C-alpha cells in the first residue's frame, strides 16, 4: 500500500467503541464491542449501526472485545461488503455493511 498509494490503506467501519464490562455480562449482556458513537456518513451509519449497539460478529468472525474489531478489519479492504451482527434491545440484528477506506 505504501509503495502504490503513498500511505497505508485499510477498511474502516466508522465507530467509536469500548469493551463490554464483565459486570454487564453477568446480567446477560454479551461480550463484544460497545458502540459509543457512530461517525456521521460512515459505513456503520449507512448500515444502520446505532450508538448503544454491541458488535458481536463482523464478517463471520466473533467479536468479544475492541481488539477483535481492529484485527478483523485488517482481513478486509475498502469497498468490501460483509455482515455485521449487533446486539440491540435484547436481540441480535444482522446488517450488511460496505466498508469505507480508513481516513489518512
C-alpha positions in Angstrom: 0.0 0.0 0.0 2.8 2.4 0.9 4.5 2.0 -2.4 1.4 2.0 -4.5 -0.6 4.8 -2.8 2.0 6.6 -0.6 0.1 5.7 2.5 -1.4 2.6 4.3 -4.9 1.8 3.3 -7.4 -0.3 5.2 -11.0 -0.9 5.8 -12.9 1.5 8.1 -16.2 1.0 9.9 -16.7 4.4 11.5 -17.5 3.7 15.1 -16.1 4.7 18.5 -16.1 1.5 20.6 -15.2 0.2 24.0 -15.2 -3.3 25.6 -18.3 -4.5 27.3 -17.6 -4.7 31.0 -17.5 -8.1 32.6 -20.0 -6.9 35.2 -22.6 -6.3 32.4 -22.1 -9.8 31.1 -23.4 -11.1 34.5 -26.7 -9.6 33.5 -27.0 -11.3 30.1 -25.3 -8.7 28.0 -23.0 -10.4 25.5 -19.3 -9.8 25.3 -18.4 -7.6 22.4 -17.6 -4.1 21.3 -20.0 -1.5 22.7 -20.7 1.3 20.2 -20.3 4.7 21.9 -20.6 6.8 18.8 -21.3 6.3 15.1 -19.4 8.6 12.7 -21.8 10.7 10.6 -21.8 9.4 6.9 -19.7 6.4 7.8 -20.1 2.8 6.6 -21.5 1.9 10.0 -24.2 4.7 9.8 -25.2 3.6 6.3 -25.5 0.0 7.5 -27.8 1.1 10.4 -25.4 0.6 13.4 -26.5 2.8 16.3 -24.9 4.1 19.4 -25.6 1.6 22.2 -25.3 -1.4 19.9 -22.9 -4.2 20.8 -20.9 -5.6 17.9 -20.8 -9.4 18.4 -19.8 -10.5 14.9 -18.1 -8.9 12.0 -17.6 -10.7 8.7 -18.3 -14.1 10.2 -15.8 -13.6 12.9 -16.9 -13.4 16.6 -16.2 -10.2 18.4 -15.5 -10.3 22.1 -13.5 -7.1 22.5 -12.4 -3.9 20.8 -9.1 -5.6 19.7 -11.1 -8.2 17.7 -12.7 -5.4 15.6 -9.3 -4.0 14.6 -7.9 -7.4 13.9 -10.9 -8.4 11.8 -11.0 -5.2 9.8 -7.4 -6.0 8.6 -8.9 -9.0 6.8 -11.0 -6.7 4.6 -10.3 -3.8 2.2 -12.3 -0.6 1.5 -15.3 -1.4 -0.7 -15.8 -4.9 0.6 -19.3 -5.7 1.7 -19.8 -8.0 4.7 -22.2 -8.7 7.5 -22.1 -7.1 11.0 -24.1 -8.6 13.8 -25.1 -6.3 16.7 -26.9 -7.0 19.9 -29.7 -4.4 20.3 -32.6 -4.3 22.7 -32.2 -7.9 23.8 -31.8 -9.5 20.3 -29.2 -9.9 17.6 -29.6 -7.9 14.4 -27.7 -8.7 11.2 -26.8 -5.7 9.0 -25.0 -5.5 5.6 -22.1 -3.1 5.6 -19.8 -1.8 2.8 -16.6 -0.8 4.4 -15.0 2.6 3.8 -11.3 3.4 3.4 -9.5 4.3 6.6 -9.1 8.1 6.8 -5.5 9.3 6.5 
